[in-house]
Amino acid sequence: MTNNIEHIGIAVKDLEQAKSVYEKLLGTPCYKVEEVNSEGVSTAFFQSGVNKIELLEATNSDSAVAKFIEKKGEGIHHIAFAVNDIKSEMKRLANEGFTVLNDEPKKGADNKLVCFVHPKGTNGVLIELCQEIK
Ligand code: CMX
């Protein structure tokens, strides 16, 4: 079972520019900037009530975020749900017929184990599962 929406990922062309927009919008400073080399992204996180906003800028042209922006432009890239046991949730979703994009959970941004579910099986929305690394 999934828990709350942990964060919403937004693909942006220029992280510095978007960071200052979201600082004004949310009235709170970004609490973390982190590069995730394995995903080809630089990220900036904001707390918004119990949820977070993750801004994502591609750091290379092969990055999923670069491809997304090329095709669709800036905008909502994924919705991430918190889970307590990511491995069992990956198994459950695969058994339900979803296309789980990772064989094993991988280390993502903001101290999380993550995996992704293909947007074709989820009405056009890329889904992330994330579990806090204790
Ligand atoms: N949301 C909705 N649809 C998306 C999408 C997204 N984020 N990314 C791609 N798509 C759509 C494309 O527009 C395309 O649609 P059409 O077939 O209608 O044209 C389709 O998915 C393409 O799918 P694909 O051929 O399987 O391959 P892609 O090379 O475009 O890869 C995906 C898509 C989701 C498999 C890939 O982006 C992926 O593995 N994502 C997971 C990892 C990731 O996104 N990392 C960056 C974030 C890291 C972080 O949060 O820190």
Backbone and ligand atoms as CSV (ligand in chain L), in Angstrom:
chain,resi,resn,atom,element,x,y,z
A,1,MET,N,N,0.837,-1.191,0.000
A,1,MET,CA,C,0.000,0.000,0.000
A,1,MET,C,C,0.882,1.256,0.000
A,2,THR,N,N,0.458,2.292,-0.768
A,2,THR,CA,C,1.211,3.546,-0.749
A,2,THR,C,C,0.713,4.418,0.394
A,3,ASN,N,N,1.597,5.304,0.869
A,3,ASN,CA,C,1.201,6.273,1.902
A,3,ASN,C,C,0.902,7.608,1.228
A,4,ASN,N,N,1.299,8.685,1.874
A,4,ASN,CA,C,1.012,10.015,1.340
A,4,ASN,C,C,1.833,10.333,0.085
A,5,ILE,N,N,1.393,11.357,-0.640
A,5,ILE,CA,C,2.233,11.887,-1.712
A,5,ILE,C,C,3.445,12.512,-1.022
A,6,GLU,N,N,4.635,11.994,-1.346
A,6,GLU,CA,C,5.855,12.498,-0.689
A,6,GLU,C,C,6.320,13.774,-1.366
A,7,HIS,N,N,6.338,13.743,-2.713
A,7,HIS,CA,C,6.685,14.971,-3.434
A,7,HIS,C,C,6.122,14.950,-4.852
A,8,ILE,N,N,6.118,16.124,-5.442
A,8,ILE,CA,C,5.774,16.262,-6.860
A,8,ILE,C,C,7.027,16.785,-7.553
A,9,GLY,N,N,7.433,16.098,-8.623
A,9,GLY,CA,C,8.639,16.488,-9.365
A,9,GLY,C,C,8.257,17.383,-10.540
A,10,ILE,N,N,8.943,18.479,-10.680
A,10,ILE,CA,C,8.663,19.435,-11.758
A,10,ILE,C,C,9.921,19.613,-12.595
A,11,ALA,N,N,9.806,19.340,-13.888
A,11,ALA,CA,C,10.954,19.465,-14.796
A,11,ALA,C,C,11.113,20.939,-15.181
A,12,VAL,N,N,12.327,21.445,-15.020
A,12,VAL,CA,C,12.588,22.858,-15.336
A,12,VAL,C,C,13.833,22.959,-16.206
A,13,LYS,N,N,13.905,24.058,-16.964
A,13,LYS,CA,C,15.072,24.253,-17.826
A,13,LYS,C,C,16.231,24.846,-17.057
A,14,ASP,N,N,15.931,25.719,-16.092
A,14,ASP,CA,C,16.981,26.464,-15.385
A,14,ASP,C,C,16.679,26.412,-13.891
A,15,LEU,N,N,17.448,25.609,-13.174
A,15,LEU,CA,C,17.160,25.364,-11.746
A,15,LEU,C,C,17.226,26.652,-10.923
A,16,GLU,N,N,18.214,27.486,-11.179
A,16,GLU,CA,C,18.362,28.729,-10.395
A,16,GLU,C,C,17.153,29.633,-10.592
A,17,GLN,N,N,16.723,29.751,-11.840
A,17,GLN,CA,C,15.564,30.602,-12.146
A,17,GLN,C,C,14.314,30.037,-11.461
A,18,ALA,N,N,14.113,28.708,-11.611
A,18,ALA,CA,C,12.910,28.077,-11.049
A,18,ALA,C,C,12.939,28.120,-9.518
A,19,LYS,N,N,14.149,27.972,-8.961
A,19,LYS,CA,C,14.293,28.007,-7.495
A,19,LYS,C,C,13.793,29.350,-6.953
A,20,SER,N,N,14.160,30.429,-7.607
A,20,SER,CA,C,13.727,31.725,-7.079
A,20,SER,C,C,12.218,31.917,-7.277
A,21,VAL,N,N,11.656,31.360,-8.352
A,21,VAL,CA,C,10.196,31.435,-8.540
A,21,VAL,C,C,9.480,30.688,-7.403
A,22,TYR,N,N,9.953,29.462,-7.104
A,22,TYR,CA,C,9.256,28.638,-6.105
A,22,TYR,C,C,9.508,29.144,-4.687
A,23,GLU,N,N,10.649,29.814,-4.464
A,23,GLU,CA,C,10.867,30.438,-3.146
A,23,GLU,C,C,9.821,31.525,-2.910
A,24,LYS,N,N,9.567,32.292,-3.960
A,24,LYS,CA,C,8.543,33.354,-3.832
A,24,LYS,C,C,7.159,32.739,-3.711
A,25,LEU,N,N,6.884,31.745,-4.560
A,25,LEU,CA,C,5.551,31.138,-4.581
A,25,LEU,C,C,5.188,30.516,-3.233
A,26,LEU,N,N,6.132,29.740,-2.669
A,26,LEU,CA,C,5.831,28.985,-1.447
A,26,LEU,C,C,6.155,29.795,-0.189
A,27,GLY,N,N,6.898,30.872,-0.354
A,27,GLY,CA,C,7.252,31.715,0.793
A,27,GLY,C,C,8.206,31.022,1.743
A,28,THR,N,N,9.003,30.103,1.196
A,28,THR,CA,C,9.954,29.365,2.033
A,28,THR,C,C,11.198,29.062,1.194
A,29,PRO,N,N,12.399,29.080,1.825
A,29,PRO,CA,C,13.592,28.799,1.028
A,29,PRO,C,C,13.718,27.320,0.673
A,30,CYS,N,N,14.407,27.075,-0.409
A,30,CYS,CA,C,14.766,25.706,-0.786
A,30,CYS,C,C,15.623,25.128,0.345
A,31,TYR,N,N,15.319,23.874,0.787
A,31,TYR,CA,C,16.095,23.337,1.920
A,31,TYR,C,C,17.237,22.438,1.489
A,32,LYS,N,N,17.233,22.065,0.196
A,32,LYS,CA,C,18.327,21.191,-0.240
A,32,LYS,C,C,18.506,21.266,-1.754
A,33,VAL,N,N,19.748,21.394,-2.201
A,33,VAL,CA,C,20.065,21.253,-3.626
A,33,VAL,C,C,20.972,20.038,-3.716
A,34,GLU,N,N,20.635,19.123,-4.627
A,34,GLU,CA,C,21.403,17.877,-4.700
A,34,GLU,C,C,21.500,17.406,-6.140
A,35,GLU,N,N,22.699,17.034,-6.538
A,35,GLU,CA,C,22.870,16.468,-7.873
A,35,GLU,C,C,22.768,14.939,-7.762
A,36,VAL,N,N,21.988,14.330,-8.656
A,36,VAL,CA,C,21.893,12.862,-8.674
A,36,VAL,C,C,22.481,12.407,-10.010
A,37,ASN,N,N,23.753,12.046,-9.977
A,37,ASN,CA,C,24.470,11.711,-11.212
A,37,ASN,C,C,23.842,10.551,-11.955
A,38,SER,N,N,23.387,9.536,-11.191
A,38,SER,CA,C,22.833,8.337,-11.833
A,38,SER,C,C,21.580,8.672,-12.653
A,39,GLU,N,N,20.870,9.745,-12.301
A,39,GLU,CA,C,19.643,10.131,-13.018
A,39,GLU,C,C,19.877,11.297,-13.977
A,40,GLY,N,N,21.098,11.847,-13.941
A,40,GLY,CA,C,21.386,12.991,-14.815
A,40,GLY,C,C,20.555,14.216,-14.475
A,41,VAL,N,N,20.378,14.462,-13.169
A,41,VAL,CA,C,19.584,15.631,-12.762
A,41,VAL,C,C,20.231,16.381,-11.599
A,42,SER,N,N,19.923,17.664,-11.576
A,42,SER,CA,C,20.218,18.479,-10.410
A,42,SER,C,C,18.859,18.847,-9.826
A,43,THR,N,N,18.719,18.722,-8.511
A,43,THR,CA,C,17.398,18.876,-7.887
A,43,THR,C,C,17.411,19.961,-6.816
A,44,ALA,N,N,16.260,20.561,-6.605
A,44,ALA,CA,C,16.091,21.512,-5.492
A,44,ALA,C,C,14.776,21.166,-4.803
A,45,PHE,N,N,14.820,21.025,-3.471
A,45,PHE,CA,C,13.645,20.593,-2.701
A,45,PHE,C,C,13.069,21.719,-1.843
A,46,PHE,N,N,11.748,21.741,-1.806
A,46,PHE,CA,C,11.009,22.682,-0.955
A,46,PHE,C,C,10.014,21.892,-0.125
A,47,GLN,N,N,9.835,22.300,1.132
A,47,GLN,CA,C,8.772,21.720,1.946
A,47,GLN,C,C,7.508,22.529,1.679
A,48,SER,N,N,6.392,21.859,1.462
A,48,SER,CA,C,5.120,22.559,1.275
A,48,SER,C,C,4.091,21.828,2.119
A,49,GLY,N,N,3.891,22.275,3.353
A,49,GLY,CA,C,3.058,21.523,4.299
A,49,GLY,C,C,3.701,20.177,4.546
A,50,VAL,N,N,2.900,19.099,4.435
A,50,VAL,CA,C,3.470,17.766,4.681
A,50,VAL,C,C,4.165,17.212,3.434
A,51,ASN,N,N,3.989,17.888,2.297
A,51,ASN,CA,C,4.546,17.385,1.036
A,51,ASN,C,C,5.774,18.189,0.628
A,52,LYS,N,N,6.393,17.745,-0.442
A,52,LYS,CA,C,7.567,18.452,-0.959
A,52,LYS,C,C,7.385,18.707,-2.448
A,53,ILE,N,N,8.099,19.706,-2.903
A,53,ILE,CA,C,8.214,19.974,-4.339
A,53,ILE,C,C,9.683,19.745,-4.699
A,54,GLU,N,N,9.906,18.954,-5.747
A,54,GLU,CA,C,11.266,18.724,-6.234
A,54,GLU,C,C,11.377,19.342,-7.627
A,55,LEU,N,N,12.245,20.329,-7.762
A,55,LEU,CA,C,12.532,20.881,-9.088
A,55,LEU,C,C,13.672,20.077,-9.684
A,56,LEU,N,N,13.563,19.761,-10.977
A,56,LEU,CA,C,14.565,18.907,-11.632
A,56,LEU,C,C,15.087,19.573,-12.901
A,57,GLU,N,N,16.396,19.771,-12.940
A,57,GLU,CA,C,17.028,20.247,-14.171
A,57,GLU,C,C,17.943,19.142,-14.695
A,58,ALA,N,N,17.887,18.881,-15.990
A,58,ALA,CA,C,18.760,17.856,-16.581
A,58,ALA,C,C,20.208,18.327,-16.556
A,59,THR,N,N,21.121,17.397,-16.281
A,59,THR,CA,C,22.544,17.752,-16.324
A,59,THR,C,C,23.237,17.171,-17.559
A,60,ASN,N,N,22.510,16.346,-18.322
A,60,ASN,CA,C,23.051,15.904,-19.613
A,60,ASN,C,C,21.898,15.602,-20.563
A,61,SER,N,N,22.218,15.507,-21.850
A,61,SER,CA,C,21.151,15.410,-22.853
A,61,SER,C,C,20.495,14.023,-22.883
A,62,ASP,N,N,21.110,13.018,-22.226
A,62,ASP,CA,C,20.507,11.677,-22.158
A,62,ASP,C,C,19.539,11.537,-20.985
A,63,SER,N,N,19.536,12.532,-20.126
A,63,SER,CA,C,18.711,12.469,-18.921
A,63,SER,C,C,17.223,12.360,-19.277
A,64,ALA,N,N,16.479,11.598,-18.475
A,64,ALA,CA,C,15.024,11.470,-18.671
A,64,ALA,C,C,14.360,12.846,-18.647
A,65,VAL,N,N,14.910,13.741,-17.844
A,65,VAL,CA,C,14.312,15.080,-17.731
A,65,VAL,C,C,14.582,15.902,-18.999
A,66,ALA,N,N,15.767,15.740,-19.599
A,66,ALA,CA,C,16.071,16.444,-20.856
A,66,ALA,C,C,15.108,15.984,-21.946
A,67,LYS,N,N,14.887,14.657,-22.013
A,67,LYS,CA,C,13.978,14.110,-23.042
A,67,LYS,C,C,12.550,14.606,-22.816
A,68,PHE,N,N,12.153,14.630,-21.545
A,68,PHE,CA,C,10.792,15.076,-21.195
A,68,PHE,C,C,10.587,16.525,-21.640
A,69,ILE,N,N,11.547,17.388,-21.320
A,69,ILE,CA,C,11.396,18.814,-21.650
A,69,ILE,C,C,11.405,19.025,-23.165
A,70,GLU,N,N,12.236,18.237,-23.833
A,70,GLU,CA,C,12.293,18.367,-25.293
A,70,GLU,C,C,10.926,18.048,-25.913
A,71,LYS,N,N,10.284,17.030,-25.345
A,71,LYS,CA,C,9.018,16.573,-25.912
A,71,LYS,C,C,7.809,17.373,-25.427
A,72,LYS,N,N,7.774,17.635,-24.114
A,72,LYS,CA,C,6.557,18.218,-23.529
A,72,LYS,C,C,6.753,19.624,-22.988
A,73,GLY,N,N,8.015,20.068,-22.848
A,73,GLY,CA,C,8.254,21.363,-22.223
A,73,GLY,C,C,8.306,21.235,-20.706
A,74,GLU,N,N,8.500,22.336,-20.005
A,74,GLU,CA,C,8.564,22.308,-18.542
A,74,GLU,C,C,7.195,21.900,-17.976
A,75,GLY,N,N,7.216,21.318,-16.782
A,75,GLY,CA,C,5.940,20.982,-16.136
A,75,GLY,C,C,6.082,19.795,-15.207
A,76,ILE,N,N,4.922,19.305,-14.736
A,76,ILE,CA,C,4.939,18.192,-13.767
A,76,ILE,C,C,5.522,16.954,-14.438
A,77,HIS,N,N,6.560,16.409,-13.836
A,77,HIS,CA,C,7.286,15.271,-14.405
A,77,HIS,C,C,6.891,13.958,-13.736
A,78,HIS,N,N,6.691,13.986,-12.415
A,78,HIS,CA,C,6.265,12.755,-11.727
A,78,HIS,C,C,5.609,13.075,-10.390
A,79,ILE,N,N,4.871,12.076,-9.901
A,79,ILE,CA,C,4.308,12.140,-8.546
A,79,ILE,C,C,4.934,11.000,-7.762
A,80,ALA,N,N,5.442,11.321,-6.582
A,80,ALA,CA,C,6.124,10.308,-5.758
A,80,ALA,C,C,5.287,9.987,-4.521
A,81,PHE,N,N,5.058,8.690,-4.322
A,81,PHE,CA,C,4.345,8.221,-3.136
A,81,PHE,C,C,5.331,7.613,-2.157
A,82,ALA,N,N,5.166,7.938,-0.893
A,82,ALA,CA,C,5.972,7.313,0.152
A,82,ALA,C,C,5.472,5.890,0.378
A,83,VAL,N,N,6.411,4.975,0.590
A,83,VAL,CA,C,6.043,3.600,0.941
A,83,VAL,C,C,6.928,3.145,2.108
A,84,ASN,N,N,6.410,2.168,2.857
A,84,ASN,CA,C,7.200,1.659,3.989
A,84,ASN,C,C,8.140,0.548,3.566
A,85,ASP,N,N,7.704,-0.235,2.563
A,85,ASP,CA,C,8.495,-1.390,2.138
A,85,ASP,C,C,8.517,-1.394,0.614
A,86,ILE,N,N,9.506,-0.741,0.037
A,86,ILE,CA,C,9.514,-0.496,-1.414
A,86,ILE,C,C,9.582,-1.809,-2.202
A,87,LYS,N,N,10.327,-2.778,-1.695
A,87,LYS,CA,C,10.460,-4.033,-2.447
A,87,LYS,C,C,9.125,-4.752,-2.558
A,88,SER,N,N,8.393,-4.796,-1.456
A,88,SER,CA,C,7.113,-5.513,-1.522
A,88,SER,C,C,6.116,-4.723,-2.360
A,89,GLU,N,N,6.213,-3.403,-2.341
A,89,GLU,CA,C,5.300,-2.587,-3.159
A,89,GLU,C,C,5.624,-2.751,-4.649
A,90,MET,N,N,6.917,-2.856,-4.981
A,90,MET,CA,C,7.308,-3.086,-6.384
A,90,MET,C,C,6.737,-4.422,-6.867
A,91,LYS,N,N,6.808,-5.422,-5.992
A,91,LYS,CA,C,6.294,-6.754,-6.331
A,91,LYS,C,C,4.774,-6.701,-6.518
A,92,ARG,N,N,4.109,-6.008,-5.596
A,92,ARG,CA,C,2.646,-5.906,-5.684
A,92,ARG,C,C,2.240,-5.244,-6.999
A,93,LEU,N,N,2.900,-4.119,-7.357
A,93,LEU,CA,C,2.521,-3.388,-8.572
A,93,LEU,C,C,2.826,-4.214,-9.829
A,94,ALA,N,N,3.960,-4.918,-9.827
A,94,ALA,CA,C,4.281,-5.774,-10.978
A,94,ALA,C,C,3.209,-6.859,-11.126
A,95,ASN,N,N,2.794,-7.437,-10.000
A,95,ASN,CA,C,1.745,-8.468,-10.048
A,95,ASN,C,C,0.413,-7.910,-10.536
A,96,GLU,N,N,0.191,-6.626,-10.292
A,96,GLU,CA,C,-1.043,-5.963,-10.749
A,96,GLU,C,C,-0.958,-5.594,-12.233
A,97,GLY,N,N,0.227,-5.823,-12.846
A,97,GLY,CA,C,0.361,-5.565,-14.278
A,97,GLY,C,C,0.992,-4.230,-14.652
A,98,PHE,N,N,1.438,-3.468,-13.632
A,98,PHE,CA,C,2.120,-2.211,-13.937
A,98,PHE,C,C,3.548,-2.494,-14.413
A,99,THR,N,N,4.078,-1.578,-15.224
A,99,THR,CA,C,5.466,-1.728,-15.663
A,99,THR,C,C,6.384,-1.005,-14.679
A,100,VAL,N,N,6.974,-1.806,-13.798
A,100,VAL,CA,C,7.927,-1.251,-12.824
A,100,VAL,C,C,9.268,-1.148,-13.550
A,101,LEU,N,N,9.822,0.064,-13.582
A,101,LEU,CA,C,10.977,0.332,-14.454
A,101,LEU,C,C,12.325,-0.088,-13.866
A,102,ASN,N,N,12.323,-0.517,-12.608
A,102,ASN,CA,C,13.598,-0.922,-11.989
A,102,ASN,C,C,13.447,-2.312,-11.403
A,103,ASP,N,N,14.500,-3.126,-11.556
A,103,ASP,CA,C,14.471,-4.468,-10.963
A,103,ASP,C,C,14.673,-4.394,-9.455
A,104,GLU,N,N,15.479,-3.420,-9.065
A,104,GLU,CA,C,15.796,-3.243,-7.646
A,104,GLU,C,C,15.609,-1.761,-7.312
A,105,PRO,N,N,15.286,-1.427,-6.063
A,105,PRO,CA,C,15.238,-0.020,-5.673
A,105,PRO,C,C,16.621,0.605,-5.847
A,106,LYS,N,N,16.658,1.888,-6.176
A,106,LYS,CA,C,17.963,2.531,-6.321
A,106,LYS,C,C,18.009,3.772,-5.448
A,107,LYS,N,N,19.230,4.240,-5.206
A,107,LYS,CA,C,19.401,5.415,-4.337
A,107,LYS,C,C,19.006,6.656,-5.135
A,108,GLY,N,N,17.996,7.390,-4.623
A,108,GLY,CA,C,17.568,8.618,-5.286
A,108,GLY,C,C,17.940,9.835,-4.467
A,109,ALA,N,N,17.339,10.967,-4.826
A,109,ALA,CA,C,17.624,12.214,-4.119
A,109,ALA,C,C,16.981,12.204,-2.733
A,110,ASP,N,N,17.471,13.081,-1.869
A,110,ASP,CA,C,16.853,13.372,-0.570
A,110,ASP,C,C,16.774,12.148,0.344
A,111,ASN,N,N,17.849,11.341,0.279
A,111,ASN,CA,C,17.962,10.204,1.192
A,111,ASN,C,C,16.846,9.167,1.050
A,112,LYS,N,N,16.574,8.786,-0.199
A,112,LYS,CA,C,15.483,7.848,-0.451
A,112,LYS,C,C,15.946,6.686,-1.319
A,113,LEU,N,N,15.320,5.530,-1.100
A,113,LEU,CA,C,15.368,4.445,-2.073
A,113,LEU,C,C,14.176,4.659,-2.986
A,114,VAL,N,N,14.392,4.576,-4.299
A,114,VAL,CA,C,13.305,4.906,-5.221
A,114,VAL,C,C,13.160,3.858,-6.319
A,115,CYS,N,N,11.994,3.852,-6.942
A,115,CYS,CA,C,11.790,3.140,-8.204
A,115,CYS,C,C,10.679,3.863,-8.951
A,116,PHE,N,N,10.597,3.596,-10.255
A,116,PHE,CA,C,9.625,4.308,-11.090
A,116,PHE,C,C,8.683,3.322,-11.770
A,117,VAL,N,N,7.473,3.815,-12.052
A,117,VAL,CA,C,6.455,3.019,-12.744
A,117,VAL,C,C,6.107,3.752,-14.038
A,118,HIS,N,N,6.105,3.010,-15.160
A,118,HIS,CA,C,5.955,3.639,-16.487
A,118,HIS,C,C,4.620,4.381,-16.622
A,119,PRO,N,N,4.682,5.608,-17.178
A,119,PRO,CA,C,3.454,6.423,-17.290
A,119,PRO,C,C,2.402,5.851,-18.243
A,120,LYS,N,N,2.812,4.956,-19.139
A,120,LYS,CA,C,1.834,4.397,-20.087
A,120,LYS,C,C,0.754,3.588,-19.376
A,121,GLY,N,N,1.120,2.984,-18.224
A,121,GLY,CA,C,0.139,2.163,-17.487
A,121,GLY,C,C,-0.565,2.929,-16.387
A,122,THR,N,N,-0.250,4.220,-16.252
A,122,THR,CA,C,-0.825,4.994,-15.141
A,122,THR,C,C,-1.448,6.285,-15.674
A,123,ASN,N,N,-2.132,6.145,-16.809
A,123,ASN,CA,C,-2.876,7.267,-17.395
A,123,ASN,C,C,-2.007,8.497,-17.645
A,124,GLY,N,N,-0.762,8.214,-18.071
A,124,GLY,CA,C,0.091,9.321,-18.526
A,124,GLY,C,C,0.908,10.017,-17.460
A,125,VAL,N,N,0.914,9.448,-16.226
A,125,VAL,CA,C,1.688,10.095,-15.152
A,125,VAL,C,C,2.805,9.151,-14.691
A,126,LEU,N,N,4.047,9.631,-14.759
A,126,LEU,CA,C,5.172,8.845,-14.226
A,126,LEU,C,C,5.054,8.818,-12.701
A,127,ILE,N,N,5.087,7.603,-12.147
A,127,ILE,CA,C,4.952,7.427,-10.688
A,127,ILE,C,C,6.296,6.997,-10.106
A,128,GLU,N,N,6.639,7.600,-8.978
A,128,GLU,CA,C,7.832,7.194,-8.219
A,128,GLU,C,C,7.357,6.626,-6.890
A,129,LEU,N,N,8.001,5.567,-6.461
A,129,LEU,CA,C,7.817,5.088,-5.081
A,129,LEU,C,C,9.071,5.474,-4.335
A,130,CYS,N,N,8.946,5.929,-3.112
A,130,CYS,CA,C,10.167,6.227,-2.366
A,130,CYS,C,C,10.046,5.820,-0.905
A,131,GLN,N,N,11.149,5.308,-0.435
A,131,GLN,CA,C,11.246,4.854,0.966
A,131,GLN,C,C,12.430,5.549,1.609
A,132,GLU,N,N,12.168,6.168,2.737
A,132,GLU,CA,C,13.226,6.877,3.480
A,132,GLU,C,C,14.338,5.884,3.852
A,133,ILE,N,N,15.598,6.282,3.637
A,133,ILE,CA,C,16.711,5.432,4.088
A,133,ILE,C,C,16.955,5.759,5.557
A,134,LYS,N,N,16.805,4.739,6.396
A,134,LYS,CA,C,16.936,4.983,7.850
A,134,LYS,C,C,18.403,5.167,8.217
L,1,CMX,N1,N,5.490,11.706,-17.674
L,1,CMX,C1,C,4.566,11.315,-18.596
L,1,CMX,N2,N,4.883,10.730,-19.776
L,1,CMX,C2,C,6.204,10.575,-20.028
L,1,CMX,C3,C,7.203,10.954,-19.120
L,1,CMX,C4,C,6.812,11.540,-17.898
L,1,CMX,N3,N,7.696,11.927,-16.987
L,1,CMX,N4,N,8.410,10.651,-19.645
L,1,CMX,C5,C,8.182,10.096,-20.858
L,1,CMX,N5,N,6.839,10.043,-21.078
L,1,CMX,C6,C,6.171,9.510,-22.248
L,1,CMX,C7,C,6.719,10.082,-23.539
L,1,CMX,O1,O,6.117,11.334,-23.826
L,1,CMX,C8,C,6.319,9.022,-24.548
L,1,CMX,O2,O,4.959,9.123,-24.862
L,1,CMX,P1,P,4.403,8.828,-26.364
L,1,CMX,O3,O,4.727,7.381,-26.619
L,1,CMX,O4,O,2.938,9.111,-26.263
L,1,CMX,O5,O,5.123,9.740,-27.270
L,1,CMX,C9,C,6.521,7.762,-23.757
L,1,CMX,O6,O,6.456,8.108,-22.364
L,1,CMX,C10,C,7.887,7.196,-24.090
L,1,CMX,O7,O,8.165,6.122,-23.340
L,1,CMX,P2,P,9.458,5.200,-23.663
L,1,CMX,O8,O,9.546,4.998,-25.135
L,1,CMX,O9,O,9.388,4.011,-22.775
L,1,CMX,O10,O,10.786,5.976,-23.300
L,1,CMX,P3,P,11.452,7.290,-22.816
L,1,CMX,O11,O,12.859,7.170,-23.268
L,1,CMX,O12,O,10.727,8.549,-23.143
L,1,CMX,O13,O,11.449,7.107,-21.229
L,1,CMX,C11,C,10.581,6.664,-19.085
L,1,CMX,C12,C,10.319,7.281,-20.459
L,1,CMX,C13,C,9.423,7.045,-18.181
L,1,CMX,C14,C,10.657,5.145,-19.223
L,1,CMX,C15,C,11.936,7.236,-18.535
L,1,CMX,O14,O,11.848,8.644,-18.501
L,1,CMX,C16,C,12.280,6.706,-17.164
L,1,CMX,O15,O,12.807,5.606,-17.029
L,1,CMX,N6,N,12.005,7.494,-16.079
L,1,CMX,C17,C,12.354,7.115,-14.731
L,1,CMX,C18,C,13.603,7.817,-14.243
L,1,CMX,C19,C,13.448,9.309,-14.201
L,1,CMX,O16,O,12.476,9.891,-14.662
L,1,CMX,N7,N,14.476,9.973,-13.623
L,1,CMX,C20,C,14.496,11.404,-13.477
L,1,CMX,C21,C,13.946,11.838,-12.121
L,1,CMX,C22,C,14.926,11.483,-11.028
L,1,CMX,C23,C,14.540,12.065,-9.666
L,1,CMX,O17,O,13.358,12.198,-9.332
L,1,CMX,O18,O,15.481,12.357,-8.898
